[in-house]
Amino acid sequence: MSKPLAGVSVVECSTMITGPLAGMMLADLGAEVIKVENPEGGDPFRSFRGSKYSPYFFSYNRSKRSIALDLRSEKDSEVFKKLVARADVMIENFRPGVLDRLGLGTATLRDINPRLIACSITGFGKSGPYSDRPAYDAVAQALSGISSLMFHQEPQITGPTIADNLTGIFACYGILAALMERERTGVARTVEVNMLDATIAFMPDPFLITTLLGVKAGPFMRAQASQSYALACSDGRVLAVHLSSQEKFWKGCLDAFEIPGLAADPRFDDRAKRVDNYLELADTLRPIVAQKPRDYWGARLTERDVPWAPVHSILETMDDPQVAHLQTFAQMIHPDIGPYTAVRRPVTFDGTRDDQPLSVPPELNADGPAILKELGLA
């Protein structure tokens, strides 16, 4: 298995998604990640509808070790300090000030370990009018403006946890940069990431389009500019096409859909008009595509090298031949719940997939006794 971070030690004192995802990404790269959890149930993501194991917990906590510590306890606080003393990185996603009140703030931990890279993940940053407010994915989506770009008819928060996941990825990005700088200079940084900033940074173009062009951003803005369409076929299945800016894709699409004469329509005879008349063009294409099944249209689009794809369900994605070729999914076996499917890290090194299975997520305090022994406390 490719382990570029082998030898890096991480203490992850976080729950839910943002911090656990950052920790898991580091673990996937070979770091030793010790997850510190509250003895009273551990990470809240562990339980789901009363079950012992949650798919949410499994999604963000593989390849880690677990120790249960009550940081309000003087004894467990001392254990935490010993963990930090030998760590390269500490990740936490408490509300601002929580660790300081526990006597475990960054300054205290740096006194213990001057080489410690401390990563703090918050909802809105450590200061400002919202800094003390609770933050979850939907809150960050709404404040960042991303939700407004997804509302068409009825308002609806997206299914995927966009803000949480982005924040975890940006946190990992900052940690990796800090590790590299520390190796060069010996300086250990404090990495701070907040959900609001991270979600805004994910989509810079609507802000620039709004400020530079004076165009009001809306749910179709990106689809208009990219000339992207989702179209239902006669069998009820849906396909997506992305025509971008190359004229050959537009011509190929019209030929594939057997409507070459539409190229001369004055509403659509150049790209600027197609962008301006995006909804009208979509309404024109829909009844045509609805006449035949998706496989028919897909074959014709492929023959003409038009960028297209079937709109998959989750299960269809898992069965897709290209996904199978990429070995995106790993089949895992947990000693208690049995077989399950995990998503592999999307980064490969030297063109090969990992040749070893990933580790299953740990049970609460599964490694506590061993870790205490390693620290000389048992």
DONUKE-834065 format. One record per residue: residue in one letter; x, y negated, z of N, C-alpha, C in turn. Coordinates in pm, whole numbers, padded with zeros to 5 digits, always signed. Layout:
<atoms>
AXYZXYZXYZ/...
</atoms>
This chain:
<atoms>
M+00084+00120+00000+00000+00000+00000+00087-00124+00000/S+00052-00224-00084+00127-00349-00087+00100-00428+00041/K+00204-00458+00117+00187-00527+00245+00286-00643+00255/P+00261-00750+00178+00354-00865+00182+00361-00933+00318/L+00260-00915+00403+00261-00978+00536+00299-00878+00646/A+00358-00765+00609+00403-00670+00710+00497-00738+00807/G+00475-00717+00937+00557-00780+01040+00498-00907+01095/V+00394-00961+01030+00326-01081+01081+00219-01038+01180/S+00217-01103+01297+00123-01069+01402+00019-01180+01418/V-00107-01142+01418-00217-01238+01425-00308-01205+01543/V-00341-01306+01623-00442-01292+01727-00566-01365+01678/E-00673-01291+01657-00797-01350+01605-00900-01356+01717/C-00932-01478+01760-01026-01498+01869-01148-01568+01810/S-01224-01494+01728-01333-01557+01655-01446-01459+01632/T-01561-01513+01595-01681-01431+01575-01749-01467+01444/M-01846-01388+01408-01931-01406+01291-01851-01392+01161/I-01833-01499+01081-01773-01482+00948-01645-01560+00927/T-01641-01689+00959-01531-01774+00914-01395-01723+00962/G-01377-01711+01093-01251-01662+01147-01226-01516+01116/P-01327-01429+01132-01306-01288+01098-01267-01265+00953/L-01323-01343+00859-01284-01326+00719-01138-01366+00700/A-01098-01478+00758-00957-01519+00747-00866-01411+00805/G-00904-01356+00922-00824-01250+00983-00819-01126+00896/M-00932-01089+00838-00935-00969+00755-00851-00986+00628/M-00852-01104+00571-00771-01128+00452-00623-01112+00485/L-00582-01159+00602-00443-01143+00644-00413-00996+00672/A-00508-00925+00732-00490-00782+00757-00477-00705+00626/D-00558-00744+00526-00551-00678+00395-00414-00697+00330/L-00344-00803+00369-00211-00829+00314-00101-00768+00400/G-00140-00694+00503-00041-00620+00581-00013-00672+00720/A-00074-00786+00759-00051-00839+00894-00118-00749+00998/E-00059-00745+01118-00125-00680+01231-00220-00783+01292/V-00350-00753+01290-00450-00846+01342-00516-00784+01463/I-00504-00852+01577-00568-00808+01701-00689-00899+01724/K-00806-00839+01722-00930-00913+01742-00963-00916+01890/V-00971-01035+01947-01005-01052+02088-01156-01076+02097/E-01225-00991+02174-01370-00998+02183-01416-01006+02327/N-01532-01066+02345-01593-01072+02477-01635-00931+02520/P-01602-00890+02642-01640-00755+02687-01791-00730+02683/E-01871-00838+02692-02017-00823+02694-02073-00817+02552/G-02048-00707+02485-02106-00689+02352-02014-00721+02237/G-01905-00790+02263-01811-00823+02156-01866-00925+02058/D-01810-00926+01939-01856-01015+01832-02006-00995+01812/P-02087-01103+01814-02232-01087+01795-02270-01017+01666/F-02180-01017+01566-02209-00949+01441-02204-00797+01454/R-02157-00748+01570-02151-00602+01586-02289-00539+01583/S-02386-00602+01646-02519-00542+01655-02611-00602+01550/F-02698-00517+01497-02794-00561+01396-02920-00479+01415/R-03030-00545+01453-03156-00476+01479-03139-00363+01580/G-03054-00389+01679-03037-00294+01787-02940-00182+01759/S-02882-00179+01639-02789-00071+01608-02652-00100+01670/K-02570+00003+01678-02437-00013+01735-02340-00075+01636/Y-02364-00048+01508-02274-00097+01404-02353-00175+01300/S-02300-00288+01262-02368-00375+01167-02292-00380+01035/P-02363-00378+00920-02294-00396+00793-02223-00531+00784/Y-02275-00629+00857-02210-00760+00858-02074-00751+00928/F-02070-00682+01040-01943-00666+01111-01846-00586+01025/F-01894-00480+00962-01808-00398+00876-01750-00480+00761/S-01826-00576+00712-01783-00653+00594-01664-00743+00622/Y-01644-00783+00749-01542-00884+00778-01439-00842+00882/N-01435-00715+00917-01348-00678+01030-01269-00550+01010/R-01246-00509+00888-01168-00387+00868-01020-00413+00899/S-00949-00305+00919-00802-00307+00932-00752-00392+01049/K-00834-00401+01155-00796-00478+01273-00790-00386+01395/R-00729-00436+01501-00733-00372+01632-00822-00458+01722/S-00885-00396+01821-00976-00470+01909-00935-00456+02054/I-00938-00571+02124-00921-00571+02269-01030-00660+02328/A-01091-00616+02437-01196-00693+02503-01135-00773+02618/L-01149-00907+02609-01097-00995+02713-01201-01102+02744/D-01222-01127+02870-01307-01237+02914-01215-01356+02943/L-01211-01451+02852-01116-01562+02865-01149-01654+02981/R-01267-01635+03042-01299-01713+03162-01233-01653+03286/S-01186-01531+03272-01120-01461+03383-00972-01494+03384/E-00919-01526+03500-00777-01561+03511-00689-01445+03465/K-00729-01324+03504-00650-01206+03467-00647-01187+03315/D-00764-01193+03252-00770-01173+03107-00709-01290+03031/S-00719-01409+03089-00655-01526+03028-00503-01505+03020/E-00446-01446+03123-00302-01418+03123-00266-01313+03018/V-00354-01215+02999-00331-01116+02892-00332-01186+02756/F-00428-01276+02737-00437-01351+02611-00309-01430+02586/K-00257-01492+02690-00133-01570+02675-00016-01479+02634/K-00013-01359+02687+00093-01265+02649+00079-01222+02503/L-00044-01205+02460-00067-01174+02319-00015-01287+02230/V-00050-01409+02268-00009-01526+02190+00143-01542+02191/A+00206-01505+02301+00351-01524+02314+00428-01447+02207/R+00371-01338+02159+00442-01258+02059+00380-01271+01920/A+00282-01360+01905+00209-01372+01778+00271-01476+01685/D+00246-01460+01558+00281-01562+01458+00165-01659+01436/V+00043-01607+01447-00077-01685+01414-00184-01658+01517/M-00259-01764+01554-00378-01749+01636-00493-01817+01563/I-00605-01745+01546-00723-01798+01477-00837-01807+01578/E-00904-01922+01582-01023-01935+01669-01128-02020+01600/N-01254-01990+01627-01363-02070+01570-01466-02111+01675/F-01416-02146+01795-01503-02201+01899-01542-02345+01862/R-01643-02394+01930-01673-02538+01917-01556-02617+01974/P-01537-02741+01926-01423-02821+01974-01422-02833+02126/G-01304-02813+02184-01287-02834+02327-01303-02710+02412/V-01358-02601+02356-01383-02482+02438-01254-02423+02492/L-01155-02402+02406-01029-02343+02452-00955-02437+02547/D-00966-02567+02525-00904-02662+02618-00964-02647+02757/R-01095-02633+02765-01160-02619+02894-01123-02488+02963/L-01084-02390+02885-01040-02261+02940-00892-02261+02974/G-00826-02375+02950-00682-02382+02974-00600-02311+02869/L-00658-02295+02749-00592-02221+02642-00587-02303+02513/G-00578-02435+02529-00570-02522+02412-00439-02505+02338/T-00431-02565+02220-00313-02549+02134-00186-02593+02203/A-00190-02704+02275-00069-02753+02343-00019-02651+02444/T-00110-02592+02519-00071-02489+02618-00011-02367+02548/L-00074-02324+02440-00026-02204+02370+00109-02230+02302/R+00130-02355+02257+00258-02389+02195+00370-02392+02299/D+00338-02427+02422+00439-02420+02529+00483-02275+02549/I+00389-02185+02533+00420-02042+02548+00496-01990+02426/N+00455-02035+02307+00514-01986+02182+00527-02101+02083/P+00643-02168+02080+00661-02284+01991+00647-02251+01843/R+00660-02123+01805+00650-02084+01664+00508-02045+01624/L+00414-02064+01715+00277-02022+01688+00208-02115+01588/I+00152-02056+01484+00064-02129+01392-00078-02112+01445/A-00137-02222+01488-00271-02219+01546-00371-02265+01442/C-00468-02181+01411-00572-02216+01314-00704-02234+01386/S-00759-02353+01376-00886-02386+01440-00992-02409+01333/I-01101-02335+01342-01210-02347+01246-01332-02402+01319/T-01387-02511+01268-01504-02573+01330-01611-02597+01224/G-01726-02642+01270-01834-02673+01177-01813-02804+01105/F-01774-02908+01182-01769-03043+01126-01638-03115+01156/G-01539-03046+01206-01417-03112+01249-01419-03135+01399/K-01307-03180+01452-01295-03195+01598-01338-03331+01650/S-01376-03421+01562-01424-03551+01605-01533-03597+01509/G-01599-03706+01545-01706-03757+01459-01842-03732+01518/P-01945-03792+01457-02079-03787+01516-02141-03648+01523/Y-02094-03552+01441-02154-03419+01442-02065-03314+01510/S-01952-03354+01562-01851-03257+01605-01900-03159+01711/D-01995-03201+01795-02041-03113+01903-02164-03031+01864/R-02213-03050+01743-02334-02980+01701-02302-02836+01659/P-02396-02743+01678-02374-02606+01628-02380-02605+01475/A-02298-02522+01414-02294-02516+01268-02302-02371+01221/Y-02389-02349+01127-02398-02220+01061-02403-02243+00910/D-02406-02135+00836-02392-02144+00691-02494-02238+00627/A-02622-02222+00660-02724-02305+00597-02706-02454+00629/V-02656-02482+00748-02633-02622+00789-02523-02684+00701/A-02413-02611+00684-02304-02663+00602-02345-02673+00456/Q-02421-02575+00408-02469-02582+00270-02553-02708+00249/A-02642-02733+00342-02732-02848+00328-02657-02980+00333/L-02569-02997+00433-02497-03123+00447-02400-03149+00332/S-02341-03043+00278-02241-03060+00173-02302-03103+00040/G-02433-03086+00025-02498-03117-00102-02516-02997-00191/I-02452-02884-00158-02460-02768-00247-02602-02714-00255/S-02678-02723-00146-02815-02674-00149-02899-02750-00250/S-02877-02880-00260-02957-02961-00352-02936-02920-00497/L-02821-02857-00526-02793-02813-00663-02854-02677-00692/M-02922-02620-00594-02984-02488-00613-03135-02494-00599/F-03188-02611-00566-03333-02626-00555-03390-02654-00694/H-03486-02574-00735-03553-02603-00862-03701-02628-00837/Q-03770-02528-00788-03912-02546-00757-03928-02557-00606/E-03938-02446-00536-03945-02451-00391-03803-02454-00332/P-03779-02536-00230-03647-02535-00166-03613-02397-00111/Q-03489-02354-00130-03448-02223-00084-03298-02220-00060/I-03257-02181+00060-03115-02162+00088-03068-02037+00015/T-02949-02038-00039-02899-01925-00116-02884-01800-00030/G-02886-01685-00097-02868-01558-00028-02728-01541+00027/P-02623-01554-00055-02487-01534-00004-02448-01642+00096/T-02361-01606+00191-02314-01702+00290-02196-01780+00230/I-02230-01876+00146-02129-01949+00071-02038-02030+00163/A-02095-02111+00251-02015-02200+00335-01925-02120+00430/D-01980-02018+00492-01900-01935+00583-01781-01872+00511/N-01809-01810+00397-01703-01739+00326-01596-01835+00274/L-01639-01947+00220-01542-02044+00169-01451-02094+00281/T-01510-02117+00397-01430-02167+00508-01325-02066+00550/G-01363-01938+00555-01267-01834+00588-01155-01825+00486/I-01189-01839+00359-01087-01832+00253-00992-01951+00262/F-01047-02071+00284-00961-02189+00297-00873-02180+00422/A-00926-02121+00528-00845-02103+00649-00726-02012+00620/C-00750-01903+00550-00641-01812+00513-00540-01883+00425/Y-00587-01963+00333-00501-02043+00243-00410-02135+00325/G-00467-02202+00425-00387-02291+00509-00286-02215+00595/I-00328-02100+00647-00238-02019+00730-00119-01970+00648/L-00144-01923+00527-00035-01873+00442+00065-01985+00411/A+00013-02105+00384+00103-02218+00357+00186-02251+00481/A+00121-02248+00598+00193-02279+00722+00299-02174+00753/L+00269-02048+00725+00369-01943+00745+00490-01965+00655/M+00465-02002+00531+00575-02024+00438+00660-02144+00481/E+00594-02252+00525+00668-02369+00569+00750-02337+00695/R+00692-02261+00786+00764-02228+00909+00890-02147+00880/E+00881-02058+00780+00999-01979+00745+01110-02067+00687/R+01071-02174+00619+01170-02264+00559+01226-02362+00659/T+01140-02416+00746+01179-02529+00830+01181-02499+00979/G+01114-02391+01020+01102-02362+01164+00989-02436+01231/V+00920-02523+01158+00810-02603+01214+00680-02523+01210/A+00611-02515+01323+00483-02446+01331+00371-02548+01330/R+00280-02533+01237+00171-02630+01221+00043-02584+01290/T-00044-02681+01315-00181-02652+01354-00268-02668+01230/V-00333-02560+01189-00419-02560+01070-00562-02583+01116/E-00626-02685+01062-00765-02713+01098-00852-02709+00972/V-00960-02637+00978-01053-02625+00867-01195-02639+00923/N-01279-02713+00855-01418-02719+00899-01511-02681+00783/M-01626-02632+00817-01719-02579+00718-01770-02685+00621/L-01789-02807+00672-01841-02913+00585-01740-02949+00478/D-01616-02975+00517-01510-03005+00421-01492-02892+00319/A-01487-02768+00370-01460-02654+00283-01568-02638+00177/T-01692-02658+00215-01801-02640+00119-01801-02751+00015/I-01771-02873+00057-01760-02983-00039-01644-02958-00136/A-01530-02910-00082-01412-02886-00167-01436-02777-00270/F-01532-02689-00244-01564-02581-00336-01623-02633-00467/M-01683-02751-00464-01753-02802-00583-01723-02949-00604/P-01598-02983-00640-01562-03124-00658-01630-03192-00776/D-01665-03115-00881-01714-03178-01004-01845-03256-00989/P-01946-03210-00909-02067-03292-00898-02040-03431-00840/F-01944-03440-00750-01915-03570-00689-01847-03664-00790/L-01757-03608-00871-01690-03690-00971-01786-03730-01083/I-01871-03637-01124-01968-03670-01228-02062-03780-01180/T-02102-03770-01054-02193-03871-00998-02126-04008-00990/T-02000-04011-00942-01934-04140-00921-01873-04198-01049/L-01823-04112-01137-01759-04163-01259-01860-04194-01370/L-01963-04110-01380-02058-04125-01490-02192-04182-01447/G-02215-04188-01317-02344-04237-01270-02458-04142-01298/V-02426-04013-01315-02528-03912-01344-02574-03848-01214/K-02703-03841-01193-02754-03777-01072-02738-03627-01083/A-02668-03567-00989-02646-03423-00991-02775-03350-00955/G-02801-03243-01027-02921-03164-01002-02896-03018-01030/P-02998-02934-01016-02979-02790-01028-02938-02742-01166/F-02962-02822-01270-02927-02779-01405-02801-02845-01458/M-02739-02930-01378-02626-03009-01427-02515-02922-01483/R-02471-02823-01404-02362-02737-01449-02403-02649-01565/A-02524-02594-01559-02572-02509-01668-02586-02587-01798/Q-02631-02712-01787-02639-02796-01907-02502-02815-01971/A-02406-02856-01890-02273-02886-01943-02206-02761-02000/S-02228-02647-01936-02163-02523-01982-02246-02449-02085/Q-02370-02497-02108-02462-02429-02200-02480-02283-02159/S-02526-02266-02036-02550-02133-01980-02699-02108-01967/Y-02740-01986-02000-02882-01953-01999-02902-01813-01939/A-03008-01796-01863-03053-01665-01818-03187-01639-01886/L-03196-01527-01958-03310-01502-02045-03366-01362-02022/A-03496-01353-02002-03561-01225-01979-03591-01157-02112/C-03570-01024-02115-03590-00945-02235-03722-00868-02226/S-03756-00796-02332-03887-00729-02337-03901-00620-02233/D-03788-00562-02188-03794-00456-02088-03789-00509-01945/G-03801-00641-01930-03801-00702-01797-03663-00727-01742/R-03560-00678-01809-03424-00703-01765-03377-00839-01817/V-03274-00894-01751-03230-01030-01781-03086-01028-01828/L-03056-01115-01925-02917-01133-01967-02878-01278-01950/A-02749-01301-01936-02696-01437-01926-02598-01461-02040/V-02605-01579-02099-02505-01619-02199-02442-01750-02154/H-02315-01767-02186-02240-01887-02150-02169-01933-02277/L-02224-02036-02341-02177-02076-02473-02061-02175-02467/S-02038-02238-02353-01926-02330-02334-01926-02437-02443/S-01808-02478-02489-01800-02590-02584-01761-02548-02724/Q-01735-02418-02745-01689-02375-02877-01809-02348-02969/E-01807-02412-03083-01917-02403-03178-01940-02259-03224/K-01833-02178-03230-01848-02040-03278-01940-01958-03188/F-01941-01991-03058-02027-01916-02967-02175-01952-02991/W-02199-02078-03017-02336-02122-03049-02385-02054-03177/K-02303-02054-03279-02343-01991-03406-02360-01840-03389/G-02269-01778-03314-02279-01634-03290-02405-01599-03213/C-02441-01684-03117-02561-01662-03038-02686-01667-03127/L-02694-01768-03213-02809-01780-03302-02819-01663-03398/D-02703-01617-03447-02703-01502-03536-02747-01377-03462/A-02696-01359-03339-02732-01242-03259-02881-01240-03228/F-02938-01357-03200-03080-01366-03168-03167-01379-03293/E-03103-01369-03410-03174-01365-03539-03252-01493-03566/I-03191-01606-03528-03255-01737-03552-03152-01836-03605/P-03075-01802-03710-02970-01893-03757-03024-02029-03801/G-03150-02034-03842-03207-02161-03887-03216-02266-03778/L-03208-02222-03649-03218-02319-03539-03098-02414-03536/A-02989-02375-03604-02871-02462-03607-02900-02595-03674/A-02999-02598-03761-03031-02722-03832-03137-02806-03761/D-03191-02755-03652-03292-02830-03577-03228-02959-03526/P-03285-03075-03555-03223-03202-03514-03210-03220-03363/R-03283-03141-03286-03270-03148-03140-03144-03078-03091/F-03092-02984-03174-02985-02896-03128-02867-02889-03225/D-02856-02980-03319-02756-02962-03426-02615-03009-03389/D-02596-03058-03268-02460-03073-03215-02464-03050-03064/R-02345-03031-03008-02340-02990-02869-02399-03094-02773/A-02373-03222-02800-02425-03328-02713-02577-03323-02706/K-02640-03296-02820-02787-03287-02820-02834-03162-02745/R-02758-03054-02757-02797-02932-02686-02786-02952-02535/V-02687-03029-02493-02675-03061-02350-02792-03148-02305/D-02822-03252-02382-02930-03343-02346-03067-03273-02348/N-03084-03177-02438-03212-03108-02455-03206-02965-02401/Y-03131-02947-02293-03105-02814-02238-03234-02738-02207/L-03327-02799-02135-03449-02729-02097-03534-02697-02218/E-03536-02786-02316-03612-02762-02438-03553-02644-02516/L-03420-02636-02520-03356-02525-02589-03382-02394-02516/A-03377-02397-02384-03407-02277-02306-03548-02228-02335/D-03644-02321-02340-03782-02284-02370-03797-02228-02511/T-03711-02272-02603-03714-02221-02740-03659-02079-02748/L-03554-02052-02669-03490-01921-02674-03572-01813-02601/R-03643-01850-02497-03708-01750-02412-03805-01658-02487/P-03900-01712-02563-03994-01620-02630-03928-01533-02736/I-03818-01579-02792-03747-01500-02892-03678-01381-02826/V-03605-01409-02718-03532-01303-02648-03631-01205-02584/A-03748-01251-02546-03847-01166-02481-03907-01062-02575/Q-03875-01066-02702-03935-00974-02799-03865-00838-02804/K-03742-00829-02755-03668-00703-02766-03592-00674-02637/P-03554-00545-02617-03488-00508-02491-03345-00560-02481/R-03297-00560-02356-03164-00617-02329-03052-00545-02402/D-03058-00413-02410-02951-00339-02477-02940-00379-02624/Y-03052-00407-02685-03051-00450-02826-02977-00582-02839/W-03017-00680-02758-02951-00811-02766-02805-00803-02723/G-02779-00724-02621-02642-00712-02572-02547-00661-02677/A-02591-00560-02752-02506-00504-02858-02478-00610-02964/R-02579-00686-03001-02562-00789-03104-02471-00903-03055/L-02487-00943-02931-02401-01048-02876-02256-01001-02867/T-02236-00877-02827-02100-00822-02818-02035-00818-02955/E-02108-00774-03056-02055-00767-03193-02007-00903-03243/R-02070-01008-03196-02038-01144-03241-01948-01218-03142/D-01895-01147-03045-01799-01200-02948-01855-01319-02869/V-01985-01315-02839-02049-01420-02760-02035-01384-02612/P-01992-01478-02527-01982-01449-02383-02121-01423-02323/W-02142-01300-02278-02272-01265-02221-02252-01155-02119/A-02353-01132-02036-02351-01021-01941-02493-00990-01899/P-02519-00865-01863-02647-00835-01798-02650-00896-01659/V-02764-00944-01617-02779-00994-01480-02806-00872-01392/H-02704-00831-01319-02709-00708-01241-02775-00727-01106/S-02839-00622-01059-02870-00610-00917-02741-00566-00847/I-02742-00564-00715-02624-00519-00641-02586-00375-00679/L-02685-00286-00685-02657-00147-00720-02606-00135-00863/E-02659-00216-00953-02611-00212-01092-02467-00259-01101/T-02432-00359-01022-02292-00403-01020-02201-00289-00976/M-02242-00216-00875-02159-00107-00825-02142+00005-00929/D-02240+00019-01019-02235+00124-01121-02174+00076-01253/D-02140-00050-01262-02090-00104-01388-01956-00039-01426/P-01937-00002-01554-01813+00066-01593-01687-00018-01574/Q-01695-00150-01592-01577-00233-01570-01542-00239-01422/V-01643-00246-01337-01620-00246-01192-01557-00113-01151/A-01607-00004-01208-01548+00127-01177-01402+00133-01222/H-01374+00078-01339-01237+00077-01390-01145-00003-01298/L-01194-00114-01245-01114-00199-01158-01095-00140-01019/Q-01172-00035-00987-01167+00026-00853-01194-00078-00744/T-01295-00159-00771-01330-00267-00679-01376-00216-00543/F-01443-00102-00544-01499-00049-00420-01418+00070-00369/A-01410+00081-00237-01342+00194-00173-01445+00272-00093/Q-01443+00401-00104-01532+00487-00027-01467+00519+00107/M-01533+00482+00214-01479+00495+00349-01562+00594+00431/I-01502+00645+00536-01575+00732+00629-01549+00683+00771/H-01657+00645+00839-01647+00603+00978-01680+00723+01066/P-01606+00744+01174-01628+00865+01255-01768+00875+01314/D-01837+00762+01332-01971+00766+01391-02083+00757+01288/I-02071+00663+01193-02182+00641+01101-02165+00715+00969/G-02048+00772+00946-02027+00849+00824-01980+00765+00708/P-02012+00806+00582-01959+00737+00465-02023+00600+00441/Y-01945+00508+00392-01995+00377+00351-01901+00321+00245/T-01943+00214+00182-01867+00154+00072-01811+00020+00116/A-01682-00001+00093-01617-00129+00126-01569-00194-00003/V-01563-00327-00002-01510-00402-00115-01360-00424-00093/R-01279-00381-00187-01135-00399-00175-01097-00546-00189/R-00977-00581-00143-00927-00717-00167-00915-00735-00318/P-00943-00855-00370-00941-00877-00515-00803-00904-00573/V-00701-00909-00488-00565-00940-00533-00483-00811-00539/T-00416-00791-00652-00325-00676-00663-00182-00727-00679/F-00087-00641-00652+00054-00675-00668+00119-00574-00762/D+00190-00626-00861+00257-00543-00961+00157-00455-01036/G+00035-00503-01049-00062-00438-01137-00122-00310-01086/T-00108-00278-00958-00163-00153-00907-00257-00178-00790/R-00356-00090-00777-00445-00093-00662-00376-00026-00544/D-00426-00052-00425-00370+00014-00307-00378+00165-00323/D-00274+00234-00285-00275+00380-00295-00309+00447-00162/Q-00354+00367-00067-00396+00422+00062-00533+00364+00097/P-00615+00437+00173-00745+00383+00212-00730+00270+00312/L-00830+00182+00315-00834+00076+00415-00870+00137+00550/S-00842+00064+00656-00880+00110+00790-01022+00066+00821/V-01096+00151+00891-01233+00115+00928-01229+00009+01037/P-01335-00070+01051-01340-00170+01159-01331-00101+01296/P-01272-00169+01393-01252-00105+01524-01376-00107+01611/E-01389-00009+01696-01489-00016+01802-01445-00121+01903/L-01540-00174+01980-01509-00275+02081-01408-00219+02181/N-01296-00289+02195-01188-00253+02288-01122-00119+02254/A-01135-00077+02128-01077+00052+02088-00927+00057+02114/D-00860-00056+02102-00714-00059+02115-00669-00127+02243/G-00767-00163+02330-00732-00234+02453-00626-00165+02537/P-00644-00037+02573-00543+00030+02655-00405+00033+02590/A-00401+00061+02459-00272+00067+02390-00204-00070+02387/I-00283-00174+02365-00227-00310+02359-00173-00352+02496/L-00248-00322+02601-00200-00354+02737-00068-00282+02766/K-00057-00160+02718+00067-00085+02739+00181-00150+02663/E+00154-00194+02539+00258-00261+02460+00304-00390+02526/L+00212-00454+02598+00246-00579+02666+00312-00555+02802/G+00325-00429+02841+00383-00395+02970+00289-00417+03085/L+00157-00413+03057+00058-00440+03159-00017-00316+03203/A+00024-00199+03154-00044-00075+03190+00055+00041+03188/
</atoms>
